[in-house]
Structure formats: C-alpha cells, structure tokens
Amino acid sequence: MFGIRFIKTDPTTYLLQYQKGQSVREGVGLSFFYYGPTTSLVAVPVASTDAPFIFEESTADFQTVTLQGQVTFRVADPKRLAGLMNFALDPSGRRHASDDPQKLPQRVINVVNVLARAQLQSLKLREAIRASEAIVEKVRAALLASHEISQLGLEVLGLSILAIKPSPETARALEAETREQLLKEADEAIYARRNSAVEQERAIKENELNTEVAVEIKKRQIREAQMDADRAVQEKKAQLQQSEMAASIGLEEKRRQLVSLATDNAKAEADARAYGISTAMKAISTADPATLQALASVGMKPDQLIAVAFQELAGRADKIGQLNISPDLLRELMDKKPAR
C-alpha cells in the first residue's frame, strides 16, 4: 500500500539496500520495511553450494575420459560479488531479477574444468584412471590460488572427484587386457605353485636321501664298530690261543723231558735187569743142571712134581722100554681142578 513493503531474509542471505545509488543497509538475516519505488535490494546467498560436474577430456595419449565430481564453495565477499554479477531482487522482493545467481555454479565448474583439463592432458590413460587423488590435490590447490575465484569473492570449501572413466570401447579393451594380464598372472601363480610343489618334493626327496645316507653311514659305523669289536675279540682269542699254545708247548716240553727222563730211567732199569739176568745166566750156565732142577722143584706141589717127572720121562723116552702108570695115579691127576 502506497509502495511500502516488508522484507525478511534468512541468516544465509546477505542483503544490501540501495537508495538513490547509495548503500543504506546491508547484512545477513535483515528484516525491515522499505519504500519500493525508490529502493533497490540485492540478495546474495552466502550458504555453501554443492556444484556437481561431469565433463569429457583427453589424456596425453589422446584417449577420452569422463571426469565426474563435485565442488563446494561459498560467497566470502558478497559485496564484491554483487558488484560483478546481478543479484538484485525484482520489485516484488521475492526473486532475483536475472539468472546470474544460477550462472555462478557454472562459472566455478568452468574454472574446475580448465584446471582438471591441464592435469589430465599431462597424464596417460592408465595413469589418469588411477590419479583421482593426485588430481584432486592439484586442482584444489589451483582453485585456492585462482585469481578468477578470488575476484568473484568466492571461497572453495572442497573438491571431490567421484570417477574417472574411459570410453566404453577403451574400457572393454582395458578390461580385456587386464583380464589377460590376470589370467597370465593366474597361470604364473599356478606355475609358481607347481614349481614350489616340485621344489618342496625335491627338498623332501633330498631330505629322505640325506636321511638314508645318514642311516647308511650310521650302519657302516655300527658295522665298523662291530668289526672292531670282533677284531678285538679275535685278537683276544688269538692271544688266549697263543697263551694256551705256549702253555701246551711248555707242557709238552715238560712231558718230553719227563718221557726222556722216564726212558732214561727205564733204559737204566732195563740195563740193570739185563745185567742181573746176564749175571744170573752166567751163574746158571756154570751150574749143574741137576742142581738147577732140584732148586727149581723146591716148593712145588705134588701134581707139579708129577708133571716135572713126566717131562723128564718124555725127555728120555728113547731109553724107556715100557712105562706103567697106575689108574689111581691118573684118577688122582684127573680129579685135580686147575687153579683159578
């Protein structure tokens, strides 16, 4: 009514009131009445703004990649921004009179695009796909030092790159190459595992052979020890046999000496007996036979005497004409039993 209006802004909107080309009021969260025909209002949002972006760029090896991310910024100097872009409200005070507020995020995205392009064009495809963190750090630093951003009175709060993707054809080629590389690595892993198994088997065989060699060495040492023991036993036996042989030799020598002595003694006894017999024979040869016979018959039994008598009769049979023997004498002789 009569051109008097009321405006109220939130704490995230910086409001400037101009009258006759002069700033009469400014600040955030203001509320006041004003006269519409002579007042101009400028409302600059100072809250943080998220501006998503997606664009295509070429790498150093002329491969196209798609860069997707988001930049977050806020208006740090709203009065400077209001002097460069049109943030004025329409006469109703409810909306902006131009589309400059909607163009602001795009201007920031354009700066990001230029900086990101410079980074991507210095990298090859494989490097670019894996360099999102490095690109973020370098582009963020460039944004903070950007003259255009500072001239607009903006402050960059954050930058994130969600994905760097190649074209579908390139992605399929990379996938195929990567798949082949993975298969190759799998084959190499299988080969390495088999080779490791062979090495393990060889090590086991070597350990078994070493064990067998060690066992054989131990067996040989045991056999050598047994042979040494047997040799020692044989030597002891030989020493015992030598001792026994020496004892036997000594004993035989003693026996030989004893036999020799016994022979000498027997020879001496025989010589003595022979001498006695010779002496007796000499004495008998000079004696009268009748006397010798008489001496021999001394102590004989009757039957022996009869036998001697018959012997003498037999010696003189040529001189005996007839010999009569009584039956009693024969019976007497037949009844005699030989002495046992």
LINCOR-V972063 format. One record per helix or strand of 2 or more residues. SS is the DSSP state (~ for helix, > for strand). FROM is the first residue (numbers start at 1). LEN is the number of residues. If there is no record, write none. Layout:
SS/FROM/LEN + SS/FROM/LEN
This chain:
>/4/5 + >/13/7 + >/22/7 + >/31/5 + ~/36/3 + >/39/7 + >/49/10 + >/64/12 + ~/78/7 + >/88/2 + ~/100/21 + ~/125/5 + ~/132/13 + ~/147/5 + >/154/13 + ~/168/119 + ~/289/8 + ~/302/14 + ~/317/3 + ~/327/9
